Amino acid sequence: MLELSDEQKLQLLLVGGPIVSLLGTWMSLRTYGRLKQRTAQRRQEAESAAPAAPRDEGRA
């Protein structure tokens, strides 16, 4: 493994930690956006494929 001094280890944590956090946030937001888009697309396909059922408001 790499031989790092204490100062180098600290610097690696202070720089690398926020970068990894930003990457994780970006990946989760990208995934959320894709899932939201797929859900909307499937909902739209289901609405256009299924004929509108007549409402039966007079019966209980």
C-alpha positions as CSV (number, residue, x, y, z in Angstrom):
1,M,0.0,0.0,0.0
2,L,1.0,3.6,-0.2
3,E,3.3,5.0,2.5
4,L,1.7,8.3,3.4
5,S,2.6,10.6,6.2
6,D,-0.1,11.7,8.7
7,E,-0.4,15.1,7.0
8,Q,-0.9,13.4,3.6
9,K,-3.6,11.1,5.0
10,L,-5.4,14.1,6.5
11,Q,-5.2,16.0,3.2
12,L,-6.5,12.9,1.3
13,L,-9.5,12.7,3.6
14,L,-10.2,16.4,3.5
15,V,-10.0,16.6,-0.3
16,G,-11.3,13.1,-1.2
17,G,-14.3,13.0,1.2
18,P,-16.2,15.9,-0.3
19,I,-15.5,14.8,-3.8
20,V,-16.9,11.3,-3.1
21,S,-19.9,12.9,-1.5
22,L,-20.5,15.1,-4.5
23,L,-20.2,12.1,-6.8
24,G,-22.7,10.1,-4.7
25,T,-25.2,13.0,-4.7
26,W,-24.9,13.4,-8.5
27,M,-25.4,9.7,-9.1
28,S,-28.5,9.6,-6.8
29,L,-30.1,12.6,-8.4
30,R,-29.4,11.2,-11.9
31,T,-31.1,7.9,-10.9
32,Y,-34.0,9.7,-9.3
33,G,-34.6,11.7,-12.5
34,R,-34.5,8.6,-14.7
35,L,-36.9,6.8,-12.4
36,K,-39.3,9.7,-12.4
37,Q,-39.1,10.0,-16.2
38,R,-39.8,6.2,-16.6
39,T,-42.8,6.4,-14.2
40,A,-44.3,9.3,-16.1
41,Q,-43.8,7.5,-19.4
42,R,-45.4,4.3,-18.1
43,R,-48.3,6.2,-16.7
44,Q,-48.8,8.0,-20.0
45,E,-48.6,4.8,-21.9
46,A,-51.2,3.1,-19.6
47,E,-53.6,6.0,-19.9
48,S,-53.4,6.0,-23.7
49,A,-53.7,2.2,-24.0
50,A,-56.6,1.7,-21.7
51,P,-60.0,3.1,-22.9
52,A,-61.7,5.4,-20.4
53,A,-64.2,3.4,-18.4
54,P,-67.6,5.0,-18.1
55,R,-68.3,6.5,-14.7
56,D,-71.1,4.9,-12.8
57,E,-72.0,7.7,-10.5
58,G,-75.7,6.8,-10.0
59,R,-75.0,3.4,-8.4
60,A,-73.6,2.8,-5.0
